[in-house]
Amino acid sequence: QVQLVGSGGGLVQHGGSLRLSCAASGRTFSSYTMGWFRQAPGMDREFVAAISWSGSTYYADSVKGRFTISRDNAKNTVYLQMNSLKVGDTAVYYCAAKAGVVHSAWDEYDYWGQGTQVTVSS
């Protein structure tokens, strides 16, 4: 069982930066694939980024070069550094965990954080 608590969202201007954090409980955090997803009003939940247990990273094309996912296994925490934010990045951001290989489909993930709102103003 893994419990996830996301934080770090807020209001930022176009071009600004935010760093999201997701703290996990459980002693097996280091073995999990961790992902970030987002959902804007009226839209489906979409993949943003993921990091494997070994540190390999994967990104959606829409955020590649702007967002960076990382993990600190000693702190049981995964991060999403978001730079050059755009109005289109506005959404609720969720962290998620799964055993096994990285996957971009949200329904492959077993555990979810509560979501944190990111709003980018023009």
WOZITA-V267292 format. One record per residue. N is the residue number from 1. D_LAST is the distance of its C-alpha to the last C-alpha in whole Angstrom. Layout:
BEGIN
{{N;D_LAST} {N;D_LAST}}
END
This chain:
BEGIN
{{1;40} {2;37} {3;34} {4;31} {5;29} {6;25} {7;23} {8;20} {9;17} {10;14} {11;11} {12;9} {13;6} {14;5} {15;9} {16;10} {17;14} {18;15} {19;19} {20;20} {21;24} {22;27} {23;30} {24;33} {25;37} {26;40} {27;42} {28;41} {29;37} {30;38} {31;39} {32;36} {33;34} {34;30} {35;27} {36;24} {37;22} {38;19} {39;19} {40;16} {41;18} {42;20} {43;20} {44;23} {45;23} {46;22} {47;23} {48;21} {49;24} {50;28} {51;30} {52;34} {53;36} {54;37} {55;34} {56;33} {57;29} {58;28} {59;24} {60;23} {61;22} {62;18} {63;18} {64;21} {65;20} {66;17} {67;19} {68;22} {69;25} {70;28} {71;30} {72;33} {73;36} {74;37} {75;35} {76;34} {77;31} {78;28} {79;25} {80;21} {81;20} {82;16} {83;15} {84;12} {85;10} {86;8} {87;6} {88;10} {89;11} {90;11} {91;15} {92;18} {93;19} {94;23} {95;26} {96;29} {97;32} {98;35} {99;38} {100;39} {101;37} {102;34} {103;32} {104;29} {105;30} {106;29} {107;32} {108;34} {109;33} {110;35} {111;33} {112;30} {113;28} {114;26} {115;23} {116;20} {117;16} {118;13} {119;10} {120;7} {121;4} {122;0}}
END
